[in-house]
Amino acid sequence: MNYDLQNAVVAFVDSLRGTADIQRQIYLDVVGGFASTVSNFLTSIGYPPR
């Protein structure tokens, strides 16, 4: 049983290896967009921009 779970995890991680660059870019785009949105919101309610 433990080996089945371990093999399933290894197979899942191996399936992600080919898309690591795409996932990294998506992650950075999402984080950057979120930071920009929060910054714009805080600026609009009176906090000074940094």
HTML snippet that shows the backbone in 3Dmol.js (N, CA, C, O; Angstrom):
<script src="https://3Dmol.org/build/3Dmol-min.js"></script>
<div id="view" style="width:600px;height:400px;position:relative"></div>
<script>
const pdb = `
ATOM      1  N   MET A   1       0.836  -1.199   0.000  1.00  0.00           N
ATOM      2  CA  MET A   1       0.000   0.000   0.000  1.00  0.00           C
ATOM      3  C   MET A   1       0.875   1.254   0.000  1.00  0.00           C
ATOM      4  O   MET A   1       0.654   2.162  -0.801  1.00  0.00           O
ATOM      5  N   ASN A   2       1.856   1.310   0.884  1.00  0.00           N
ATOM      6  CA  ASN A   2       2.709   2.491   0.978  1.00  0.00           C
ATOM      7  C   ASN A   2       3.456   2.728  -0.331  1.00  0.00           C
ATOM      8  O   ASN A   2       3.621   3.868  -0.764  1.00  0.00           O
ATOM      9  N   TYR A   3       3.910   1.631  -0.963  1.00  0.00           N
ATOM     10  CA  TYR A   3       4.637   1.771  -2.222  1.00  0.00           C
ATOM     11  C   TYR A   3       3.719   2.260  -3.337  1.00  0.00           C
ATOM     12  O   TYR A   3       4.154   3.000  -4.220  1.00  0.00           O
ATOM     13  N   ASP A   4       2.457   1.852  -3.303  1.00  0.00           N
ATOM     14  CA  ASP A   4       1.504   2.327  -4.309  1.00  0.00           C
ATOM     15  C   ASP A   4       1.328   3.840  -4.204  1.00  0.00           C
ATOM     16  O   ASP A   4       1.332   4.545  -5.213  1.00  0.00           O
ATOM     17  N   LEU A   5       1.175   4.323  -2.993  1.00  0.00           N
ATOM     18  CA  LEU A   5       1.031   5.765  -2.786  1.00  0.00           C
ATOM     19  C   LEU A   5       2.305   6.495  -3.196  1.00  0.00           C
ATOM     20  O   LEU A   5       2.256   7.534  -3.854  1.00  0.00           O
ATOM     21  N   GLN A   6       3.428   5.945  -2.804  1.00  0.00           N
ATOM     22  CA  GLN A   6       4.711   6.557  -3.153  1.00  0.00           C
ATOM     23  C   GLN A   6       4.903   6.599  -4.677  1.00  0.00           C
ATOM     24  O   GLN A   6       5.346   7.613  -5.217  1.00  0.00           O
ATOM     25  N   ASN A   7       4.579   5.527  -5.354  1.00  0.00           N
ATOM     26  CA  ASN A   7       4.688   5.487  -6.807  1.00  0.00           C
ATOM     27  C   ASN A   7       3.726   6.472  -7.474  1.00  0.00           C
ATOM     28  O   ASN A   7       4.061   7.077  -8.492  1.00  0.00           O
ATOM     29  N   ALA A   8       2.540   6.631  -6.902  1.00  0.00           N
ATOM     30  CA  ALA A   8       1.578   7.586  -7.444  1.00  0.00           C
ATOM     31  C   ALA A   8       2.095   9.014  -7.304  1.00  0.00           C
ATOM     32  O   ALA A   8       1.943   9.819  -8.223  1.00  0.00           O
ATOM     33  N   VAL A   9       2.698   9.334  -6.176  1.00  0.00           N
ATOM     34  CA  VAL A   9       3.265  10.671  -5.963  1.00  0.00           C
ATOM     35  C   VAL A   9       4.412  10.914  -6.931  1.00  0.00           C
ATOM     36  O   VAL A   9       4.501  11.987  -7.527  1.00  0.00           O
ATOM     37  N   VAL A  10       5.288   9.933  -7.093  1.00  0.00           N
ATOM     38  CA  VAL A  10       6.421  10.067  -8.018  1.00  0.00           C
ATOM     39  C   VAL A  10       5.912  10.259  -9.446  1.00  0.00           C
ATOM     40  O   VAL A  10       6.441  11.094 -10.180  1.00  0.00           O
ATOM     41  N   ALA A  11       4.903   9.507  -9.845  1.00  0.00           N
ATOM     42  CA  ALA A  11       4.351   9.646 -11.193  1.00  0.00           C
ATOM     43  C   ALA A  11       3.743  11.032 -11.386  1.00  0.00           C
ATOM     44  O   ALA A  11       3.890  11.636 -12.449  1.00  0.00           O
ATOM     45  N   PHE A  12       3.065  11.532 -10.364  1.00  0.00           N
ATOM     46  CA  PHE A  12       2.465  12.873 -10.460  1.00  0.00           C
ATOM     47  C   PHE A  12       3.538  13.943 -10.600  1.00  0.00           C
ATOM     48  O   PHE A  12       3.423  14.826 -11.450  1.00  0.00           O
ATOM     49  N   VAL A  13       4.574  13.875  -9.778  1.00  0.00           N
ATOM     50  CA  VAL A  13       5.656  14.854  -9.846  1.00  0.00           C
ATOM     51  C   VAL A  13       6.369  14.770 -11.189  1.00  0.00           C
ATOM     52  O   VAL A  13       6.697  15.798 -11.781  1.00  0.00           O
ATOM     53  N   ASP A  14       6.610  13.566 -11.671  1.00  0.00           N
ATOM     54  CA  ASP A  14       7.254  13.399 -12.975  1.00  0.00           C
ATOM     55  C   ASP A  14       6.404  13.981 -14.096  1.00  0.00           C
ATOM     56  O   ASP A  14       6.943  14.492 -15.078  1.00  0.00           O
ATOM     57  N   SER A  15       5.081  13.912 -13.962  1.00  0.00           N
ATOM     58  CA  SER A  15       4.209  14.457 -15.004  1.00  0.00           C
ATOM     59  C   SER A  15       4.258  15.974 -15.044  1.00  0.00           C
ATOM     60  O   SER A  15       3.910  16.573 -16.062  1.00  0.00           O
ATOM     61  N   LEU A  16       4.682  16.607 -13.961  1.00  0.00           N
ATOM     62  CA  LEU A  16       4.750  18.071 -13.913  1.00  0.00           C
ATOM     63  C   LEU A  16       6.072  18.621 -14.435  1.00  0.00           C
ATOM     64  O   LEU A  16       6.170  19.815 -14.718  1.00  0.00           O
ATOM     65  N   ARG A  17       7.073  17.786 -14.565  1.00  0.00           N
ATOM     66  CA  ARG A  17       8.409  18.277 -14.926  1.00  0.00           C
ATOM     67  C   ARG A  17       8.437  19.018 -16.261  1.00  0.00           C
ATOM     68  O   ARG A  17       9.129  20.029 -16.385  1.00  0.00           O
ATOM     69  N   GLY A  18       7.712  18.543 -17.246  1.00  0.00           N
ATOM     70  CA  GLY A  18       7.749  19.154 -18.559  1.00  0.00           C
ATOM     71  C   GLY A  18       7.126  20.526 -18.627  1.00  0.00           C
ATOM     72  O   GLY A  18       7.422  21.299 -19.537  1.00  0.00           O
ATOM     73  N   THR A  19       6.260  20.843 -17.670  1.00  0.00           N
ATOM     74  CA  THR A  19       5.548  22.117 -17.696  1.00  0.00           C
ATOM     75  C   THR A  19       6.050  23.091 -16.636  1.00  0.00           C
ATOM     76  O   THR A  19       5.363  24.062 -16.320  1.00  0.00           O
ATOM     77  N   ALA A  20       7.219  22.851 -16.088  1.00  0.00           N
ATOM     78  CA  ALA A  20       7.708  23.682 -14.994  1.00  0.00           C
ATOM     79  C   ALA A  20       7.882  25.138 -15.415  1.00  0.00           C
ATOM     80  O   ALA A  20       7.540  26.040 -14.651  1.00  0.00           O
ATOM     81  N   ASP A  21       8.408  25.384 -16.616  1.00  0.00           N
ATOM     82  CA  ASP A  21       8.606  26.764 -17.066  1.00  0.00           C
ATOM     83  C   ASP A  21       7.277  27.486 -17.243  1.00  0.00           C
ATOM     84  O   ASP A  21       7.143  28.656 -16.882  1.00  0.00           O
ATOM     85  N   ILE A  22       6.302  26.787 -17.797  1.00  0.00           N
ATOM     86  CA  ILE A  22       4.979  27.395 -17.997  1.00  0.00           C
ATOM     87  C   ILE A  22       4.339  27.694 -16.647  1.00  0.00           C
ATOM     88  O   ILE A  22       3.778  28.771 -16.448  1.00  0.00           O
ATOM     89  N   GLN A  23       4.425  26.739 -15.717  1.00  0.00           N
ATOM     90  CA  GLN A  23       3.832  26.937 -14.395  1.00  0.00           C
ATOM     91  C   GLN A  23       4.507  28.086 -13.662  1.00  0.00           C
ATOM     92  O   GLN A  23       3.843  28.856 -12.968  1.00  0.00           O
ATOM     93  N   ARG A  24       5.829  28.209 -13.813  1.00  0.00           N
ATOM     94  CA  ARG A  24       6.556  29.304 -13.173  1.00  0.00           C
ATOM     95  C   ARG A  24       6.089  30.641 -13.730  1.00  0.00           C
ATOM     96  O   ARG A  24       5.902  31.593 -12.973  1.00  0.00           O
ATOM     97  N   GLN A  25       5.900  30.723 -15.035  1.00  0.00           N
ATOM     98  CA  GLN A  25       5.463  31.976 -15.652  1.00  0.00           C
ATOM     99  C   GLN A  25       4.046  32.328 -15.216  1.00  0.00           C
ATOM    100  O   GLN A  25       3.757  33.489 -14.926  1.00  0.00           O
ATOM    101  N   ILE A  26       3.170  31.344 -15.167  1.00  0.00           N
ATOM    102  CA  ILE A  26       1.800  31.583 -14.699  1.00  0.00           C
ATOM    103  C   ILE A  26       1.820  32.077 -13.257  1.00  0.00           C
ATOM    104  O   ILE A  26       1.123  33.032 -12.915  1.00  0.00           O
ATOM    105  N   TYR A  27       2.618  31.429 -12.415  1.00  0.00           N
ATOM    106  CA  TYR A  27       2.722  31.826 -11.011  1.00  0.00           C
ATOM    107  C   TYR A  27       3.195  33.270 -10.886  1.00  0.00           C
ATOM    108  O   TYR A  27       2.614  34.057 -10.139  1.00  0.00           O
ATOM    109  N   LEU A  28       4.254  33.617 -11.622  1.00  0.00           N
ATOM    110  CA  LEU A  28       4.783  34.979 -11.539  1.00  0.00           C
ATOM    111  C   LEU A  28       3.779  35.997 -12.070  1.00  0.00           C
ATOM    112  O   LEU A  28       3.663  37.089 -11.513  1.00  0.00           O
ATOM    113  N   ASP A  29       3.058  35.666 -13.128  1.00  0.00           N
ATOM    114  CA  ASP A  29       2.033  36.564 -13.663  1.00  0.00           C
ATOM    115  C   ASP A  29       0.912  36.784 -12.652  1.00  0.00           C
ATOM    116  O   ASP A  29       0.445  37.908 -12.471  1.00  0.00           O
ATOM    117  N   VAL A  30       0.484  35.716 -12.001  1.00  0.00           N
ATOM    118  CA  VAL A  30      -0.598  35.824 -11.016  1.00  0.00           C
ATOM    119  C   VAL A  30      -0.142  36.651  -9.815  1.00  0.00           C
ATOM    120  O   VAL A  30      -0.862  37.541  -9.363  1.00  0.00           O
ATOM    121  N   VAL A  31       1.045  36.362  -9.302  1.00  0.00           N
ATOM    122  CA  VAL A  31       1.546  37.107  -8.140  1.00  0.00           C
ATOM    123  C   VAL A  31       1.752  38.575  -8.495  1.00  0.00           C
ATOM    124  O   VAL A  31       1.398  39.462  -7.718  1.00  0.00           O
ATOM    125  N   GLY A  32       2.322  38.828  -9.665  1.00  0.00           N
ATOM    126  CA  GLY A  32       2.528  40.209 -10.102  1.00  0.00           C
ATOM    127  C   GLY A  32       1.221  40.952 -10.283  1.00  0.00           C
ATOM    128  O   GLY A  32       1.102  42.111  -9.886  1.00  0.00           O
ATOM    129  N   GLY A  33       0.243  40.294 -10.880  1.00  0.00           N
ATOM    130  CA  GLY A  33      -1.072  40.915 -11.052  1.00  0.00           C
ATOM    131  C   GLY A  33      -1.743  41.207  -9.726  1.00  0.00           C
ATOM    132  O   GLY A  33      -2.345  42.266  -9.548  1.00  0.00           O
ATOM    133  N   PHE A  34      -1.643  40.283  -8.806  1.00  0.00           N
ATOM    134  CA  PHE A  34      -2.224  40.489  -7.479  1.00  0.00           C
ATOM    135  C   PHE A  34      -1.559  41.663  -6.772  1.00  0.00           C
ATOM    136  O   PHE A  34      -2.240  42.497  -6.175  1.00  0.00           O
ATOM    137  N   ALA A  35      -0.223  41.729  -6.838  1.00  0.00           N
ATOM    138  CA  ALA A  35       0.498  42.823  -6.197  1.00  0.00           C
ATOM    139  C   ALA A  35       0.119  44.166  -6.823  1.00  0.00           C
ATOM    140  O   ALA A  35      -0.051  45.154  -6.109  1.00  0.00           O
ATOM    141  N   SER A  36      -0.014  44.209  -8.125  1.00  0.00           N
ATOM    142  CA  SER A  36      -0.408  45.452  -8.795  1.00  0.00           C
ATOM    143  C   SER A  36      -1.820  45.868  -8.394  1.00  0.00           C
ATOM    144  O   SER A  36      -2.079  47.045  -8.143  1.00  0.00           O
ATOM    145  N   THR A  37      -2.726  44.904  -8.334  1.00  0.00           N
ATOM    146  CA  THR A  37      -4.106  45.201  -7.950  1.00  0.00           C
ATOM    147  C   THR A  37      -4.176  45.750  -6.529  1.00  0.00           C
ATOM    148  O   THR A  37      -4.851  46.748  -6.276  1.00  0.00           O
ATOM    149  N   VAL A  38      -3.483  45.101  -5.610  1.00  0.00           N
ATOM    150  CA  VAL A  38      -3.494  45.559  -4.218  1.00  0.00           C
ATOM    151  C   VAL A  38      -2.850  46.938  -4.120  1.00  0.00           C
ATOM    152  O   VAL A  38      -3.353  47.807  -3.407  1.00  0.00           O
ATOM    153  N   SER A  39      -1.743  47.145  -4.828  1.00  0.00           N
ATOM    154  CA  SER A  39      -1.073  48.437  -4.812  1.00  0.00           C
ATOM    155  C   SER A  39      -1.988  49.537  -5.345  1.00  0.00           C
ATOM    156  O   SER A  39      -2.092  50.612  -4.753  1.00  0.00           O
ATOM    157  N   ASN A  40      -2.650  49.258  -6.468  1.00  0.00           N
ATOM    158  CA  ASN A  40      -3.568  50.251  -7.034  1.00  0.00           C
ATOM    159  C   ASN A  40      -4.735  50.534  -6.095  1.00  0.00           C
ATOM    160  O   ASN A  40      -5.156  51.682  -5.952  1.00  0.00           O
ATOM    161  N   PHE A  41      -5.253  49.500  -5.462  1.00  0.00           N
ATOM    162  CA  PHE A  41      -6.353  49.694  -4.522  1.00  0.00           C
ATOM    163  C   PHE A  41      -5.910  50.547  -3.336  1.00  0.00           C
ATOM    164  O   PHE A  41      -6.600  51.493  -2.954  1.00  0.00           O
ATOM    165  N   LEU A  42      -4.764  50.213  -2.756  1.00  0.00           N
ATOM    166  CA  LEU A  42      -4.294  50.980  -1.601  1.00  0.00           C
ATOM    167  C   LEU A  42      -4.004  52.424  -1.980  1.00  0.00           C
ATOM    168  O   LEU A  42      -4.273  53.336  -1.199  1.00  0.00           O
ATOM    169  N   THR A  43      -3.463  52.638  -3.161  1.00  0.00           N
ATOM    170  CA  THR A  43      -3.214  54.005  -3.628  1.00  0.00           C
ATOM    171  C   THR A  43      -4.537  54.745  -3.799  1.00  0.00           C
ATOM    172  O   THR A  43      -4.623  55.930  -3.476  1.00  0.00           O
ATOM    173  N   SER A  44      -5.561  54.074  -4.297  1.00  0.00           N
ATOM    174  CA  SER A  44      -6.844  54.726  -4.538  1.00  0.00           C
ATOM    175  C   SER A  44      -7.559  55.102  -3.245  1.00  0.00           C
ATOM    176  O   SER A  44      -8.387  56.013  -3.246  1.00  0.00           O
ATOM    177  N   ILE A  45      -7.257  54.422  -2.147  1.00  0.00           N
ATOM    178  CA  ILE A  45      -7.915  54.788  -0.887  1.00  0.00           C
ATOM    179  C   ILE A  45      -7.020  55.658  -0.006  1.00  0.00           C
ATOM    180  O   ILE A  45      -7.335  55.897   1.160  1.00  0.00           O
ATOM    181  N   GLY A  46      -5.897  56.135  -0.570  1.00  0.00           N
ATOM    182  CA  GLY A  46      -5.141  57.168   0.124  1.00  0.00           C
ATOM    183  C   GLY A  46      -3.784  56.779   0.646  1.00  0.00           C
ATOM    184  O   GLY A  46      -3.067  57.641   1.153  1.00  0.00           O
ATOM    185  N   TYR A  47      -3.396  55.533   0.549  1.00  0.00           N
ATOM    186  CA  TYR A  47      -2.050  55.168   0.989  1.00  0.00           C
ATOM    187  C   TYR A  47      -1.050  55.602  -0.075  1.00  0.00           C
ATOM    188  O   TYR A  47      -1.307  55.452  -1.269  1.00  0.00           O
ATOM    189  N   PRO A  48       0.085  56.138   0.350  1.00  0.00           N
ATOM    190  CA  PRO A  48       1.057  56.593  -0.662  1.00  0.00           C
ATOM    191  C   PRO A  48       1.685  55.404  -1.385  1.00  0.00           C
ATOM    192  O   PRO A  48       1.950  54.371  -0.771  1.00  0.00           O
ATOM    193  N   PRO A  49       1.922  55.550  -2.693  1.00  0.00           N
ATOM    194  CA  PRO A  49       2.590  54.469  -3.418  1.00  0.00           C
ATOM    195  C   PRO A  49       4.038  54.339  -3.002  1.00  0.00           C
ATOM    196  O   PRO A  49       4.649  55.313  -2.564  1.00  0.00           O
ATOM    197  N   ARG A  50       4.591  53.152  -3.133  1.00  0.00           N
ATOM    198  CA  ARG A  50       5.990  52.942  -2.776  1.00  0.00           C
ATOM    199  C   ARG A  50       6.824  52.880  -4.017  1.00  0.00           C
ATOM    200  O   ARG A  50       8.041  52.708  -3.935  1.00  0.00           O
TER     201      ARG A  50
END
`;
const viewer = $3Dmol.createViewer("view");
viewer.addModel(pdb, "pdb");
viewer.setStyle({}, {cartoon: {color: "spectrum"}});
viewer.zoomTo();
viewer.render();
</script>
